[in-house]
Amino acid sequence: GTNGDPTVKLGYVCTNYNNSHHTVEAVRSLVLSAGAGHELHVVVVDNRSGPDSVATLRELAAATPCVDLLLNDENVGYFKGLNGGIRRLRERHPDVQHLVIGNNDLLFPPGFCDAVQQQLALFEQHPVVSPDILTLDGEHQNPHVIHTISRKRELVYDLYYASYALALAIRWAARITRTFSDRGDEQQHGVAQPIYQGHGSCYLIGPQFFRHFEELWAPTFLMGEEYFLSKQLSDKGMKTFYTPTIQLTHCCHGSLAALPSRKAWEFARDAHKIYRQHVR
């Protein structure tokens, strides 16, 4: 390795809700990436899935020594779920300083752990590192927001969250124009740089994060996480750092593939209300 230490001790914390096959694939790909050279510790946080999903997770944990299951009595949501997993991992393995946190529908390429190990210096400077996230369609989801969100876009978001009917109309218009969803920031996916927001499906946190914070700021059940993390950092004068040298796949298709369900829209609207208390 670059630092004279050939191994990295890496944690992975993800939430699971009724789609355990994704978790199985994510863990399998990460274990393969770690190989014999790196030490891996995984906490899967289940947000009260059905019995079949939980059974699949129990099988995974039984077959994979590095996997620890945290079975929640209720669905606590995304960032709160991750926080429970971060606490569990740090209690049981205090020497693990570098964590991958996020979705369970991620796939890690063969060289992933090596790539993290080669970038360990980044985690001394930056509390959060955002990787290059590719969708199944080969689209880059990072850097998510490089600078800040424009006034005009803020206005569109206010309209979008005013009513579900308006949201659907805006989404429909956006499918034709693609202007609402495409800020073009993702076109800079080849450039390592500090950014305002990284895509919420995956972050890497390290020693610099834990010097300042115990956990993620999690005021919402679901949605808005990208903003809340950027606010948590900016309040301390810090930013997320995007690097194209660490890459993984997010098993989803382009962002416009599906119109939001009413429930998903309601979660997002609730997050937007809290966001608006901070951003005028």
C-alpha positions as CSV (number, residue, x, y, z in Angstrom):
1,G,0.0,0.0,0.0
2,T,0.9,3.7,-0.3
3,N,1.2,4.4,3.4
4,G,3.4,1.4,4.2
5,D,0.2,-0.3,5.5
6,P,-1.2,-2.6,2.9
7,T,-4.6,-3.0,4.5
8,V,-7.5,-0.7,5.2
9,K,-10.0,-1.5,8.0
10,L,-13.3,-0.6,6.3
11,G,-16.8,-0.5,7.7
12,Y,-20.0,-0.6,5.6
13,V,-23.3,0.5,7.1
14,C,-26.5,0.2,5.1
15,T,-30.2,0.2,5.7
16,N,-32.5,-2.6,4.5
17,Y,-36.2,-2.5,3.9
18,N,-37.8,-5.5,2.2
19,N,-35.2,-5.8,-0.5
20,S,-32.7,-8.0,1.1
21,H,-31.5,-9.4,-2.3
22,H,-29.8,-6.0,-2.8
23,T,-28.0,-6.3,0.5
24,V,-26.8,-9.8,-0.3
25,E,-25.3,-8.5,-3.6
26,A,-23.8,-5.4,-2.0
27,V,-22.1,-7.4,0.8
28,R,-20.9,-10.1,-1.6
29,S,-19.3,-7.5,-3.9
30,L,-17.6,-5.7,-1.0
31,V,-16.3,-8.9,0.5
32,L,-14.8,-9.8,-2.9
33,S,-13.3,-6.4,-3.2
34,A,-11.7,-6.7,0.3
35,G,-10.3,-10.1,-0.5
36,A,-7.7,-11.4,1.9
37,G,-5.9,-8.0,2.0
38,H,-8.4,-5.8,3.9
39,E,-10.4,-6.0,7.1
40,L,-14.1,-5.6,6.6
41,H,-16.9,-5.0,9.1
42,V,-20.5,-4.7,8.0
43,V,-23.6,-3.6,9.9
44,V,-26.9,-4.1,8.1
45,V,-29.7,-2.1,9.7
46,D,-33.1,-3.6,8.9
47,N,-36.0,-1.1,9.2
48,R,-38.6,-3.7,10.1
49,S,-38.8,-5.7,6.9
50,G,-41.2,-8.6,6.5
51,P,-40.2,-12.1,7.8
52,D,-38.9,-13.4,4.4
53,S,-36.5,-10.4,4.0
54,V,-35.3,-10.8,7.6
55,A,-34.7,-14.6,7.0
56,T,-32.6,-13.7,4.0
57,L,-30.5,-11.3,6.1
58,R,-30.1,-13.9,8.9
59,E,-28.8,-16.4,6.2
60,L,-26.4,-13.7,5.0
61,A,-25.1,-13.0,8.5
62,A,-24.7,-16.7,9.3
63,A,-22.7,-17.3,6.1
64,T,-20.6,-14.1,6.3
65,P,-18.6,-13.6,9.5
66,C,-18.0,-9.9,9.0
67,V,-21.8,-9.1,8.9
68,D,-23.6,-7.9,12.0
69,L,-27.4,-7.5,11.9
70,L,-29.2,-4.7,13.6
71,L,-33.0,-5.4,13.5
72,N,-35.0,-2.4,14.4
73,D,-38.5,-2.8,16.0
74,E,-39.8,0.0,13.8
75,N,-38.8,1.7,10.5
76,V,-36.8,4.7,11.7
77,G,-35.9,5.9,8.2
78,Y,-32.7,6.3,6.3
79,F,-30.2,8.6,8.2
80,K,-31.5,7.5,11.6
81,G,-31.1,3.9,10.5
82,L,-27.6,4.6,9.4
83,N,-26.8,6.3,12.7
84,G,-27.8,3.2,14.6
85,G,-25.5,1.2,12.4
86,I,-22.6,3.6,12.8
87,R,-23.0,3.5,16.6
88,R,-23.1,-0.3,16.6
89,L,-20.0,-0.6,14.4
90,R,-18.0,1.9,16.4
91,E,-18.9,0.3,19.7
92,R,-17.9,-3.1,18.5
93,H,-14.9,-2.1,16.4
94,P,-13.5,1.2,17.7
95,D,-10.4,0.7,15.6
96,V,-12.4,1.0,12.3
97,Q,-12.0,4.6,11.3
98,H,-13.2,4.5,7.7
99,L,-16.8,3.8,6.9
100,V,-18.9,3.5,3.7
101,I,-22.5,4.5,4.6
102,G,-25.6,4.5,2.4
103,N,-28.0,2.4,0.4
104,N,-28.0,-1.3,0.2
105,D,-28.5,-1.3,-3.6
106,L,-24.8,-0.6,-4.2
107,L,-22.3,-2.8,-6.1
108,F,-18.6,-2.5,-5.3
109,P,-16.1,-3.1,-8.1
110,P,-13.1,-5.5,-7.5
111,G,-10.6,-2.7,-6.7
112,F,-12.8,-0.7,-4.4
113,C,-11.0,-1.4,-1.1
114,D,-7.7,-0.8,-2.7
115,A,-9.0,2.6,-4.1
116,V,-10.1,3.6,-0.6
117,Q,-6.7,2.6,0.9
118,Q,-4.9,4.7,-1.7
119,Q,-6.9,7.7,-0.7
120,L,-6.7,7.5,3.1
121,A,-5.0,10.9,3.3
122,L,-8.3,12.5,2.0
123,F,-10.1,11.4,5.1
124,E,-7.7,13.3,7.3
125,Q,-8.6,16.5,5.6
126,H,-12.3,16.0,4.6
127,P,-15.0,14.8,6.9
128,V,-17.1,13.3,4.0
129,V,-15.8,11.9,0.8
130,S,-18.3,11.4,-2.1
131,P,-17.3,8.6,-4.6
132,D,-18.1,8.5,-8.3
133,I,-21.5,6.8,-8.4
134,L,-22.6,5.2,-11.6
135,T,-26.2,4.1,-12.3
136,L,-27.0,0.9,-14.2
137,D,-27.5,3.2,-17.3
138,G,-23.9,4.4,-16.9
139,E,-24.9,7.9,-15.7
140,H,-22.8,9.6,-13.0
141,Q,-24.7,10.7,-9.9
142,N,-21.9,12.8,-8.5
143,P,-20.8,15.5,-8.0
144,H,-24.5,16.0,-7.0
145,V,-24.4,19.8,-6.3
146,I,-21.1,21.6,-6.8
147,H,-21.9,25.1,-5.6
148,T,-25.3,26.0,-4.2
149,I,-28.9,25.7,-5.5
150,S,-30.0,28.7,-7.6
151,R,-32.9,31.0,-6.6
152,K,-34.8,29.9,-9.7
153,R,-34.5,26.3,-8.8
154,E,-35.5,26.9,-5.2
155,L,-38.7,28.5,-6.6
156,V,-39.4,25.4,-8.7
157,Y,-38.9,23.2,-5.6
158,D,-41.3,25.4,-3.6
159,L,-43.9,24.9,-6.4
160,Y,-43.1,21.2,-6.6
161,Y,-43.8,20.7,-2.9
162,A,-46.9,22.9,-2.9
163,S,-49.1,20.1,-4.1
164,Y,-48.8,16.6,-5.5
165,A,-50.6,17.6,-8.7
166,L,-48.1,20.4,-9.3
167,A,-45.3,17.9,-8.6
168,L,-46.6,15.5,-11.3
169,A,-47.0,18.4,-13.7
170,I,-43.4,19.6,-13.1
171,R,-42.1,16.1,-13.4
172,W,-44.0,15.6,-16.7
173,A,-42.6,18.9,-18.1
174,A,-39.1,17.9,-16.9
175,R,-39.3,14.6,-18.8
176,I,-39.7,16.6,-22.0
177,T,-37.2,19.4,-21.2
178,R,-34.9,17.6,-18.7
179,T,-34.0,21.0,-17.4
180,F,-35.4,20.5,-13.9
181,S,-33.4,17.4,-13.1
182,D,-30.2,18.0,-15.0
183,R,-28.1,20.7,-13.5
184,G,-25.1,19.5,-15.5
185,D,-22.9,19.3,-12.3
186,E,-22.6,15.5,-12.9
187,Q,-20.7,16.4,-16.1
188,Q,-17.7,17.3,-13.9
189,H,-17.5,13.7,-12.6
190,G,-13.8,13.5,-13.7
191,V,-12.8,16.4,-11.5
192,A,-11.8,15.9,-7.8
193,Q,-13.1,18.9,-5.9
194,P,-14.9,20.2,-2.8
195,I,-18.6,20.1,-3.4
196,Y,-21.8,21.4,-1.7
197,Q,-23.7,18.1,-1.8
198,G,-22.9,14.6,-2.6
199,H,-25.5,12.1,-3.8
200,G,-27.3,10.6,-0.9
201,S,-27.0,6.9,-1.9
202,C,-23.4,6.6,-0.7
203,Y,-20.9,8.6,1.4
204,L,-17.5,7.7,2.9
205,I,-16.7,9.1,6.3
206,G,-13.5,8.9,8.2
207,P,-11.4,10.2,11.1
208,Q,-12.1,13.9,10.3
209,F,-15.8,13.3,10.5
210,F,-15.6,11.6,13.9
211,R,-13.4,14.4,15.3
212,H,-16.4,16.7,14.9
213,F,-19.5,14.5,14.9
214,E,-20.9,11.4,16.6
215,E,-23.4,10.8,13.8
216,L,-25.3,12.2,10.9
217,W,-27.8,15.0,11.4
218,A,-31.1,13.3,10.7
219,P,-34.2,15.5,11.1
220,T,-36.3,13.7,8.5
221,F,-37.5,10.2,8.0
222,L,-36.6,10.0,4.4
223,M,-35.5,12.5,1.7
224,G,-33.4,15.7,1.9
225,E,-30.4,13.9,3.4
226,E,-28.0,15.5,0.9
227,Y,-28.9,19.0,2.2
228,F,-28.9,18.1,5.9
229,L,-25.4,16.6,5.6
230,S,-24.1,19.6,3.7
231,K,-25.6,21.9,6.4
232,Q,-24.1,19.8,9.2
233,L,-20.7,20.2,7.6
234,S,-21.0,23.9,6.5
235,D,-22.0,24.9,10.1
236,K,-18.5,23.8,11.0
237,G,-16.9,25.5,8.0
238,M,-16.4,22.2,6.2
239,K,-17.4,20.6,2.9
240,T,-17.8,17.2,1.2
241,F,-14.9,16.3,-1.1
242,Y,-15.7,14.5,-4.4
243,T,-13.2,12.1,-5.8
244,P,-13.5,10.1,-9.1
245,T,-10.8,7.7,-7.9
246,I,-13.3,5.7,-5.7
247,Q,-16.1,4.4,-7.9
248,L,-19.1,2.1,-7.4
249,T,-22.5,1.3,-9.0
250,H,-25.9,2.3,-7.6
251,C,-28.4,-0.2,-8.9
252,C,-31.0,2.2,-10.1
253,H,-31.8,3.7,-13.5
254,G,-31.8,7.3,-14.6
255,S,-33.5,9.7,-12.2
256,L,-36.5,10.3,-14.5
257,A,-37.5,6.7,-14.9
258,A,-40.3,6.8,-12.3
259,L,-42.7,9.4,-11.2
260,P,-42.7,9.7,-7.4
261,S,-45.5,7.8,-5.6
262,R,-47.6,10.1,-3.4
263,K,-45.9,8.6,-0.3
264,A,-42.4,9.4,-1.6
265,W,-43.5,12.9,-2.5
266,E,-44.9,13.4,1.0
267,F,-41.6,12.4,2.6
268,A,-39.8,14.8,0.3
269,R,-42.3,17.6,1.0
270,D,-41.8,17.1,4.8
271,A,-38.0,17.3,4.3
272,H,-38.5,20.4,2.2
273,K,-40.4,22.1,5.0
274,I,-37.5,21.6,7.4
275,Y,-35.1,22.6,4.7
276,R,-37.0,25.9,4.3
277,Q,-36.6,26.7,8.0
278,H,-32.9,26.9,7.3
279,V,-32.8,28.3,3.8
280,R,-34.8,31.4,3.2
